[in-house]
Each structure stands twice: as structure tokens, then as C-alpha cells.
């Protein structure tokens, strides 16, 4: 339980939204980047990997509390909407309710006052 609590706190602090996520810290524990996964994925050769590490070392590290998390949640707008519902699952019930109301409204829109289709 203690490890799970610590993991949850770290995920919240670093805004980790998926696995794997790579947050780069310097040797003092200061924040370098939250986009480490994308950086690593782009470093496809030994030379690019060495250059990546050099670029991380050359960046000015900041205390974690001053860090700006830039990790991409992926998928553009659709990914952001999905992540919103995953973080707030109770909203799904509201979405279902509104969807049912919308479909009922659309169904009734095509009927006249006697309930017959136009």
C-alpha cells in the first residue's frame, strides 16, 4: 500500500498519464524534462543517444516545484477527451444521460404533434 501511495503521488506530481513515461531529473533531483519518452524514441542511433544525454545535461534544471510539465497526453483532441473521462469516471454517467436526452430529442424532432413521423 505504501508503494502504491508513493507511486500515485509521483504520478500526480509529474502529471504522468501513461506508461511508459520518462521524467528526466539531474543528479541533484532537479527537473530537466517531462518529455523524456519522446526524446528517447527519436534517438535511434548511438550518436543521437549520446547527443540526447548531452542536451539534457546542458539544460538548466529547476526545482521540481517550479517544473513545467509538457508531456503530451497523445491523440490530440480525442486523446484529451478520453483522458478527461478516465480521470473523472463519474462524468461518463452525465455523458450517457445527455446522450439519451439528445437521441430522444432527435427522435421526437421528426414527429408531428400526434406522434406520427413526418
N, C-alpha and C positions, 0 to 999 in steps of 0.2 A: 504493500500500500504506500509506503513512504517513497519508494522509487517512482511509482505511478504519479503521485502528487508532485514530485520534483519534475518529472517529465512534462506534466501538464503546465506547471509554472514556466518552465523553459519555453515550451511551445507557444504559450501566450506572450511571454516577454519578447520572443523573436518573431512573432507572427508567423509561425510555421503552419502552413496549410496543407502540406502534403509530404509524402515520404517518397524518395529521399529528399531532404533539404540539407543544404550545406551553408552554415553560417561561419564565416572566417573571423577568427579572433587573433590578435597578435600574442606575443609571448607574455605580455602583461595582463591578458584577458580583456583588452580593449577591442572594440568593434572595428572591423575592416569592411566587410560587405555581407549582405544577406543574399546576394545573387551568386554565391559560390557554385551552386549546381550548374547553372547555365554557363558560367565561366569554364568549369571543368569539362562540360560536354563539348565546348568549342575547341578545347586544347587537345587536338587529335594526334600530335606528334610530340616526341621528347623535347624538341626545341620550344614548341608552343607551351608545353607544360612548364618548362623552366622559366620562360618569359612570363607566364601567368604568376608564378610564385614571386618573381622579381617585381611584378606590378603590384601585387598585394603588399609586399614589403615596403614599396615606395609610397604607398598611400598613407595619409595621416590617419592613424587610428584614433577613435574617440571613445570616451567612456560609454558603456552600454546604455545608460540612461539618456544620452544625447544622440543615440544612433537613429538614423532614418532608414527604416526597413523598406527595401524596394523589391522584395521578392514578388515575382509575378504569380498570380493565382491561376494563370493559364486559361485558355479557352475564350479569351475576350469577354464580351458581354454575357454570353451563355455561361461561361465558367464562373463569372462573378455572381450571377443569379443562383446557380447551383450551390456555390459556396455559401451564399446568404441563407438559403434554406437549410443547408447542412449545419450551419452554426445556430440556426433558430428553428428547430424542427416543429415547434408549435405553430409556426406560420403556415405550415403545409395545410393544417385544418382550415385556416382562413382562406387559403387559395382554393381548396376544394369547395368550400361554401360559396365563394364568389363565382367560381366556375359554374356550379349548378344553377345559381341565380341567373348568370349570363345566358346559359343554354336555354333555360326556361323562358327568359325574356325573348330570345331569338325565335323560339318555337311559337310563342304567343304573338309575336310581331307579324307572322304570316297568316293569322286567322282574323276573320271578321268578328263582329260583336256576338254572333251566335255560336262561335267556336268552330266554324267551318273554315277549311283552308281557302284562301283567296285564289 
